[in-house]
C-alpha cells in the first residue's frame, strides 16, 4: 500500500512478511520485491506527469519497520502534490484519509484487469462528476500502459478479441448512421407526426416500409433475371405509340417486362464460358424474393409486437416523455419548435388514452348500439358480396368481350370497374361511423380495416380464380403474359384513381366543408382506407412478380409519387384528429394484415400455378414442360449423376421435397410460437403487477408521511403548551424571590462575580 510520510517520500508497506524473510531474502523473494517496487514506481509515474525511471528522480531505502521508502526529487514532489490534491477532490486514492485511500486503491486495482468495455461501464456507474470520471479513466489507462511486458503478453488474446468486437461495434454503428442519413423523408415524417400525431404517421411509415420491400425485390430480379436476358434479347420490331403505358400491350409485349419474352435456353458466352440456366434462375430468383419477404414479414411482426405490446414503457403512460426526453443537442430554432410539437402531440395522445373511460350505458342504450353494430355488419357484408358477384360475372365475360371489341381501350373495362368499387365502397363503409359511434378511435379504424380487407381480398381471390381457371385454360398463345398485362392494368388504374382522389376528391371535400356546408367541417385522414389501398397494390405486385418481373420497379415509382401526393393533400385538405389517440400498435396490425391473408394468399396462388398449371408451349423460360416444377425435377436428376453434388440431392429429397419434414417444422414453429406467446403474456402480467405494486408503495409512503406530519404537529402543540406552563411558573417564582432580595443587590452581584471568577 502506498502512502507518504515526508515531503519527498512515499512509503510502501509490506504486510505479512516475517523477520527471517526480511533478514535473509531468497532470490525469488528479491525478484518479487523488485517487481513490487517497479509496479510502485509505475504507479507513481501514472499519477504524475514526470517519468520516475531516472535514478536522479527516485531513490529507495528501508525504514525501521522493514518498509520501503521511495524518495523523489522536488519537481516530482510538486507534480505528485498536485495530483494527490486532485485525487483528494475526487475522493479516491488520497493518503489524507485511510478509508478513502483503500477504496481508491481497490477501485483502481479492480479496473486495471478489465476490458475496455467493462472498464468504461464500471467508471460510468461510479457516483462521481464527469470530470472525476475522466481523471479516473486517465489514471487507469496510464497504469495499464505501465504494466510489465509479460502481463501484456498474457492479455494479448483478450485484447485482440476485444479489439475485434470493438471494431465490429464501430462498423455496425457507422453502418446504422449511414443508413439513417440516407433514410428517406425523415424531416417530412417528423413534421407529419408533430402536426397530425402517430395515427396518421403510421400510414406514411407503412408506405416507406413497403418501398424498401420493392427496392429489394427489384434489385434481386434485375440482377439475376433481367440483366442475363438483355444479353440474349433480340431487337423489338413493334412500334411504340404511348398507349402502352395505359394498356400494357403492344410494344411492351416483346420486352423484359413480361414472362413471355424470356428465353428457355442456357446462356453461355464462348465455348469455355460458364453456363447460366434461365429456367433455374427464373424460378429460384422468384422463390428467393418471396422467401425473403416471408421471413422479413415474420421478423417485422415479432419486432413490432415486442416493442408495442411487451416492453414496459407502454404502461408508463408516456410520462417519461414529459420529464426526461428533451434533447439538448437540438439548437436550431425550427428543429426546437418541431421537437416541441412532437412532444406535445405524443403527451396529448397518452393523456387522452388515460382519460378515456367506458361510458356507463343503460340497457336500452346498449341494445340500441348493439343493433346498430349488427345492422352495419350485415349491410357491409351484403355490399361486399354484391361487389364480388359483379366482378365475377364481369371477369367471366371479359374474354368474349375482348374478342368482339378490337378497340385498344376495351382492355381497361375490368380494371376500371374494379377500381371504382375499391374507391366507392370504402367511403360507404366510412359513413357507418355516424351510426356506430365508437368511443375509441382505434376501434373504428380496426373495424374499417377488417371490412375493407374482406372486400379487397375477396375481389383479388375472384380475379385469381378467373386467371387460373379461365385465362390459363383458354388455349391462348401466351397466357402468362396476358395475366401479367391484366395485373399491370389493375395496378396502374388503382394508382390513377388514388391520385385523382387525392388531388380532386379530397380538395372538393375541403371546399364543400369550408364554403358550402360548413356543418361538415374539414375532414380527417382516413387511415383504414388508405392503408388498404397500399395492401391491395402490394398483393397485386406479389402475384404478378412471376408473370411480370418488372412490377416491383413500377410499384417503387408509384409509391414514391404517392408519398408526395398524400403529403401535399394531407397538409392542404385535412385537419388533425379530433380525438388524439396513440397508434403505436397500428404498425403491427398493418403488417399482420399484409402477411395474412395477403401474402399467404399469394403463396397459395403461386403454388397452384407452379405445381398444377401447364406452361405455354411457345413462350417463356418454361416452354415445353408439363409443369413449371419439372425444371427443378430435371435439375435434381442431373445432379444425381454427379458424385460431388449428391448432398444437394439428399437435401432436396429428405428436406425440401419431404412432407414429413415440413409437418415437423410446422409443429416446431407452432410450439415455439405458443411458448413465446405464453412468455409474453406472463411478462405482461408481471409488468402490470409491478406497476400496481409501485403505485401501492407510493400510496403507503404518502400515508406514512401524513402520519408523521400529524405526529409532528401534535408534538409541536404539546411542546408549546408545556413551554407556556413553564414560563408561567417561572414568572410566579421570580415575583416571589424579587421581594426577598430587594435589600441586598450589591451582595448578590459580588457573589455572582466571585463564583464566575475565583481570582477576584
VOROTOR-978290 format. One record per residue (C-alpha): x, y, z. Coordinates in steps of 0.02 Angstrom, whole numbers, plus 50000, padded with zeros to 5 digits. Example, Ala and Ser with C-alpha at 12.3 -4.5 7.8 and 13.67 -1.06 7.14 Angstrom:
BEGIN
50615_49775_50390
50684_49947_50357
//
This chain:
BEGIN
50000_50000_50000
50064_50172_49954
50069_50320_50073
50179_50469_50106
50257_50516_50275
50377_50654_50222
50382_50787_50091
50476_50690_49957
50446_50512_50017
50320_50375_49978
50316_50228_50098
50273_50055_50031
50207_49949_50173
50250_49765_50154
50122_49660_50250
50134_49481_50313
50324_49471_50296
50415_49378_50435
50579_49437_50512
50676_49290_50443
50622_49327_50269
50669_49510_50288
50842_49471_50355
50885_49332_50234
50787_49353_50075
50800_49222_49938
50821_49256_49753
50635_49227_49721
50589_49348_49859
50709_49477_49791
50629_49458_49620
50456_49483_49695
50517_49636_49790
50589_49710_49631
50425_49677_49537
50329_49762_49678
50449_49908_49677
50437_49927_49488
50247_49923_49494
50251_50055_49631
50363_50168_49529
50248_50140_49380
50102_50187_49491
50189_50348_49539
50227_50383_49356
50047_50353_49307
49976_50478_49431
50108_50610_49397
50167_50699_49243
50354_50656_49267
50441_50495_49220
50523_50421_49378
50628_50290_49293
50780_50403_49311
50894_50368_49460
50908_50554_49498
50721_50564_49516
50693_50420_49637
50797_50329_49768
50747_50188_49886
50790_50131_50061
50717_50032_50205
50647_50110_50360
50648_50037_50536
50489_49937_50508
50558_49849_50355
50455_49950_50233
50524_50029_50076
50539_50216_50066
50547_50298_49894
50623_50472_49896
50586_50583_49746
50658_50746_49684
50571_50914_49706
50493_50927_49530
50414_50758_49552
50355_50806_49725
50266_50959_49654
50182_50854_49522
50134_50723_49650
50064_50855_49765
49954_50925_49627
49897_50752_49575
49860_50696_49752
49765_50858_49781
49657_50823_49630
49629_50645_49689
49578_50709_49859
49448_50816_49771
49388_50659_49682
49383_50559_49841
49494_50418_49779
49666_50356_49820
49715_50501_49930
49832_50474_50078
49743_50604_50180
49609_50485_50240
49644_50300_50262
49473_50231_50213
49464_50334_50053
49642_50282_50010
49600_50098_50024
49439_50119_49925
49528_50215_49787
49668_50088_49775
49545_49945_49770
49445_50035_49636
49597_50063_49525
49660_49886_49554
49491_49815_49504
49480_49924_49348
49652_49880_49279
49622_49696_49230
49454_49736_49149
49425_49752_48964
49397_49925_48895
49210_49899_48877
49187_49835_49055
49302_49971_49122
49202_50107_49038
49040_50035_49107
49113_50023_49283
49177_50203_49279
49012_50263_49207
48918_50185_49353
49025_50274_49482
48933_50411_49580
49054_50548_49527
49055_50700_49416
49105_50691_49235
49273_50772_49267
49312_50649_49406
49267_50504_49293
49381_50570_49156
49526_50588_49277
49496_50414_49345
49495_50342_49171
49659_50430_49129
49742_50362_49286
49686_50184_49249
49742_50197_49067
49914_50261_49118
49933_50125_49248
49880_49992_49124
50006_50054_48996
50147_50042_49126
50118_49857_49159
50263_49735_49130
50283_49655_48960
50242_49477_49015
50074_49533_49085
50034_49619_48920
50076_49458_48828
49954_49360_48936
49816_49485_48897
49855_49489_48712
49719_49365_48662
49590_49452_48769
49635_49621_48697
49633_49551_48521
49458_49483_48544
49405_49646_48624
49477_49747_48480
49384_49637_48355
49220_49658_48448
49251_49844_48464
49287_49858_48278
49127_49762_48243
49026_49878_48354
49102_50031_48273
49068_49966_48098
48891_49922_48148
48865_50095_48221
48939_50178_48067
48828_50074_47953
48673_50120_48053
48722_50304_48046
48744_50292_47858
48576_50206_47838
48493_50337_47946
48575_50477_47847
48512_50406_47681
48341_50360_47751
48201_50440_47653
48086_50576_47716
48150_50591_47895
48108_50775_47912
47941_50757_47824
47889_50615_47939
47933_50719_48093
47826_50862_48029
47680_50744_47996
47697_50664_48168
47707_50832_48255
47551_50902_48170
47438_50751_48147
47500_50626_48276
47558_50447_48268
47396_50382_48195
47421_50472_48028
47609_50447_48038
47584_50258_48042
47517_50263_47863
47671_50352_47796
47787_50237_47893
47698_50088_47817
47716_50162_47643
47903_50187_47667
47919_50009_47734
47835_49941_47576
47950_50045_47468
48101_49958_47546
48022_49790_47507
48000_49832_47323
48176_49904_47308
48248_49739_47369
48136_49637_47252
48183_49743_47102
48370_49729_47137
48354_49540_47150
48255_49522_46989
48361_49646_46895
48524_49561_46942
48478_49379_46912
48340_49384_46779
48334_49546_46680
48521_49576_46652
48554_49398_46588
48405_49413_46472
48474_49575_46400
48624_49480_46336
48510_49366_46234
48374_49491_46186
48331_49525_46005
48280_49693_45935
48098_49742_45962
48013_49772_45794
47847_49836_45864
47804_50020_45855
47786_50121_46015
47630_50232_46018
47620_50288_46201
47456_50197_46232
47559_50054_46301
47581_50148_46465
47395_50127_46499
47356_49958_46419
47521_49866_46441
47506_49784_46270
47590_49816_46102
47772_49869_46117
47790_49810_46297
47742_49632_46248
47913_49596_46174
48016_49670_46315
48088_49606_46480
47931_49670_46564
47832_49509_46537
47860_49323_46561
47840_49275_46377
47995_49372_46321
48120_49268_46422
48216_49127_46341
48218_48945_46394
48395_48912_46334
48555_48906_46435
48656_49066_46416
48840_49033_46378
48966_49153_46303
49107_49061_46218
49147_48877_46219
49235_48880_46387
49124_49007_46474
49010_48968_46621
48830_48922_46579
48677_49009_46651
48514_48913_46656
48371_49037_46637
48239_48914_46696
48327_48887_46863
48374_49071_46877
48193_49125_46849
48111_49006_46974
48249_49020_47105
48251_49211_47098
48062_49223_47119
48072_49094_47259
48213_49187_47347
48117_49351_47334
47959_49276_47410
48057_49182_47544
48146_49342_47596
47980_49433_47604
47908_49293_47709
48045_49298_47841
48050_49488_47837
47865_49495_47875
47885_49372_48018
48033_49467_48090
47945_49634_48073
47788_49569_48157
47890_49497_48301
47991_49657_48322
47841_49774_48318
47743_49658_48432
47886_49658_48558
47907_49847_48552
47722_49890_48558
47644_49754_48665
47779_49683_48780
47901_49820_48830
47864_49904_48996
47864_50080_48926
47691_50054_48851
47620_50052_49028
47709_50208_49086
47584_50323_49004
47720_50422_48916
47763_50520_49073
47949_50498_49040
47924_50591_48877
47873_50744_48975
48016_50737_49101
48170_50656_49026
48161_50656_48837
48220_50828_48785
48374_50825_48675
48484_50972_48722
48590_50950_48566
48446_51023_48464
48488_51207_48445
48410_51260_48280
48251_51361_48304
48145_51263_48179
48208_51097_48248
48167_51153_48425
47989_51201_48376
47966_51037_48283
48030_50940_48433
47912_51033_48549
47765_50999_48435
47807_50813_48426
47820_50800_48615
47658_50894_48646
47566_50783_48521
47631_50622_48598
47591_50680_48775
47416_50732_48721
47388_50561_48643
47446_50470_48801
47340_50578_48915
47187_50556_48803
47200_50367_48821
47219_50381_49009
47066_50491_49022
46955_50387_48910
46840_50281_49014
46700_50168_48963
46537_50261_48972
46404_50180_49078
46254_50149_48966
46082_50093_49011
46008_49931_48947
45909_50017_48810
46062_50114_48753
46167_49955_48748
46032_49865_48649
46020_50010_48525
46207_50014_48500
46219_49826_48479
46080_49831_48350
46172_49969_48256
46329_49861_48253
46234_49710_48187
46146_49810_48051
46309_49891_47996
46398_49725_47982
46254_49646_47886
46245_49791_47764
46435_49798_47739
46445_49610_47711
46300_49617_47586
46382_49759_47490
46547_49662_47483
46460_49505_47419
46366_49603_47287
46528_49683_47226
46616_49514_47218
46472_49438_47117
46480_49585_46996
46668_49565_46973
46649_49376_46947
46520_49391_46806
46615_49534_46726
46775_49431_46728
46687_49278_46655
46627_49377_46504
46785_49481_46488
46871_49365_46362
46718_49362_46248
46703_49549_46263
46884_49575_46211
46864_49459_46061
46715_49557_45995
46787_49731_46031
46951_49769_45945
46967_49942_46021
47132_49952_46121
47042_50037_46264
46923_49891_46288
47051_49802_46396
47029_49937_46528
46848_49891_46566
46882_49763_46703
47017_49868_46790
46903_50021_46782
46756_49932_46865
46866_49855_47000
46948_50023_47038
46778_50108_47050
46722_49977_47175
46882_49998_47277
46858_50186_47280
46672_50199_47316
46635_50055_47437
46765_50104_47570
46686_50277_47576
46518_50196_47608
46597_50097_47750
46667_50258_47823
46491_50330_47835
46440_50191_47955
46533_50282_48093
46386_50402_48105
46278_50256_48162
46402_50150_48261
46484_50292_48360
46635_50202_48432
46708_50280_48589
46888_50234_48546
46955_50294_48377
47064_50139_48370
46911_50026_48370
46837_50122_48224
46998_50101_48124
47006_49914_48162
46827_49887_48105
46855_49983_47943
47015_49885_47910
46926_49719_47931
46783_49769_47816
46898_49838_47682
47018_49691_47687
46871_49573_47667
46813_49670_47514
46981_49690_47428
47049_49516_47462
46884_49439_47402
46898_49536_47239
47080_49480_47216
47029_49300_47254
46894_49306_47119
47018_49379_46994
47145_49243_47035
47013_49111_47007
46972_49193_46840
47155_49197_46787
47199_49019_46838
47040_48932_46780
46985_49037_46632
47135_49127_46557
47262_48987_46589
47147_48854_46512
47082_48960_46369
47214_48900_46246
47286_49073_46216
47459_49087_46139
47547_49153_46296
47426_49156_46442
47562_49205_46567
47590_49369_46475
47402_49401_46471
47392_49382_46660
47542_49497_46680
47456_49629_46573
47295_49615_46673
47388_49639_46837
47484_49787_46765
47321_49872_46711
47241_49841_46881
47392_49915_46970
47401_50066_46855
47214_50102_46862
47215_50092_47052
47360_50215_47056
47270_50337_46940
47112_50330_47044
47211_50359_47204
47296_50512_47130
47131_50580_47065
47052_50555_47236
47198_50642_47323
47206_50796_47211
47023_50812_47159
46907_50719_47277
46988_50773_47440
47008_50951_47377
46822_50961_47331
46777_50888_47501
46875_51027_47587
46790_51162_47481
46618_51090_47520
46655_51077_47706
46726_51253_47720
46619_51352_47597
46454_51265_47557
46406_51152_47702
46504_51217_47850
46424_51093_47968
46529_50955_47887
46691_51045_47929
46863_50992_47872
46884_50805_47852
47004_50692_47946
47128_50574_47864
47051_50402_47833
47188_50284_47891
47097_50121_47856
47051_50160_47676
47224_50224_47629
47315_50079_47713
47205_49952_47623
47248_50035_47458
47432_50000_47493
47397_49820_47545
47291_49792_47389
47426_49859_47273
47564_49760_47358
47463_49599_47345
47445_49626_47157
47633_49654_47145
47673_49491_47235
47553_49392_47125
47615_49474_46965
47801_49460_47002
47802_49287_46920
47713_49349_46762
47789_49524_46756
47962_49534_46839
47968_49724_46822
47816_49753_46933
47922_49793_47089
48007_49933_46991
47837_50002_46936
47774_49991_47115
47929_50085_47175
47890_50231_47062
47706_50231_47113
47744_50228_47300
47871_50368_47280
47743_50478_47191
47604_50427_47310
47703_50484_47462
47720_50662_47399
47541_50666_47334
47470_50609_47501
47584_50727_47596
47527_50879_47496
47344_50828_47510
47364_50798_47697
47435_50970_47730
47305_51059_47621
47142_50963_47643
47142_50880_47815
47138_50928_47997
47220_50836_48144
47113_50701_48227
46979_50773_48340
47017_50637_48468
47202_50614_48496
47249_50431_48515
47412_50334_48518
47434_50224_48364
47600_50142_48405
47518_49970_48392
47441_50004_48221
47600_49958_48126
47593_49783_48199
47414_49764_48139
47457_49830_47965
47598_49704_47943
47488_49564_48008
47356_49605_47877
47491_49611_47745
47551_49438_47799
47379_49360_47822
47277_49349_47716
47375_49447_47584
47545_49360_47575
47479_49187_47620
47351_49202_47480
47490_49249_47360
47590_49095_47409
47439_48983_47379
47407_49061_47208
47587_49042_47150
47597_48865_47221
47446_48814_47116
47523_48898_46964
47692_48811_46982
47631_48638_47032
47464_48621_46938
47464_48725_46779
47546_48687_46614
47661_48821_46542
47634_48895_46369
47714_48795_46230
47781_48943_46129
47842_49074_46254
47929_49094_46418
48076_49005_46501
47970_48850_46544
47902_48816_46370
47885_48632_46327
47874_48571_46507
47720_48483_46576
47727_48588_46736
47835_48732_46799
47905_48625_46940
47978_48500_46816
48126_48617_46790
48176_48579_46970
48148_48392_46944
48259_48391_46790
48396_48485_46882
48392_48361_47028
48403_48215_46906
48555_48295_46826
48640_48321_46994
48607_48142_47047
48727_48082_46911
48868_48189_46982
48951_48121_47140
49005_48293_47200
48825_48356_47212
48740_48209_47297
48722_48311_47457
48609_48433_47363
48502_48287_47303
48491_48219_47482
48436_48390_47549
48301_48404_47418
48234_48228_47437
48237_48222_47628
48202_48403_47673
48130_48512_47536
48033_48376_47447
47977_48286_47605
47803_48315_47675
47855_48245_47845
47994_48374_47862
47876_48518_47834
47750_48440_47953
47882_48427_48090
47946_48601_48051
47771_48674_48061
47742_48584_48226
47904_48653_48298
47860_48829_48240
47687_48815_48320
47761_48753_48484
47890_48894_48486
47754_49020_48445
47645_48954_48586
47788_48960_48711
47836_49134_48655
47656_49189_48672
47645_49118_48848
47809_49203_48896
47747_49369_48831
47582_49350_48922
47674_49310_49083
47785_49462_49061
47636_49574_49029
47552_49510_49188
47713_49534_49287
47734_49711_49220
47557_49755_49270
47582_49681_49443
47743_49776_49468
47661_49934_49408
47520_49911_49533
47648_49872_49668
47739_50035_49633
47576_50130_49645
47531_50045_49809
47704_50080_49882
47684_50262_49836
47516_50267_49923
47593_50184_50078
47731_50312_50082
47608_50455_50068
47505_50379_50210
47661_50365_50320
47713_50542_50278
47541_50607_50327
47552_50512_50492
47724_50584_50527
47663_50759_50490
47517_50735_50609
47632_50670_50748
47750_50815_50720
47606_50940_50734
47546_50855_50893
47721_50864_50969
47732_51047_50923
47568_51083_51008
47619_50983_51163
47788_51070_51174
47710_51243_51153
47582_51210_51290
47715_51143_51410
47826_51292_51371
47686_51412_51414
47657_51324_51580
47843_51329_51623
47852_51514_51581
47704_51546_51695
47783_51452_51840
47950_51541_51815
47864_51710_51816
47772_51668_51978
47932_51608_52063
48027_51762_52002
47897_51879_52077
47911_51791_52246
48102_51796_52254
48109_51975_52196
48035_52040_52357
48156_51942_52466
48315_52006_52383
48273_52188_52357
48381_52243_52505
48548_52167_52453
48576_52191_52266
48762_52229_52285
48792_52071_52385
48712_51962_52253
48819_52044_52120
48980_52013_52217
48936_51830_52246
48898_51801_52063
49061_51884_52010
49162_51786_52137
49083_51622_52084
49118_51657_51899
49296_51719_51929
49388_51640_52077
49538_51755_52055
49432_51901_52110
//
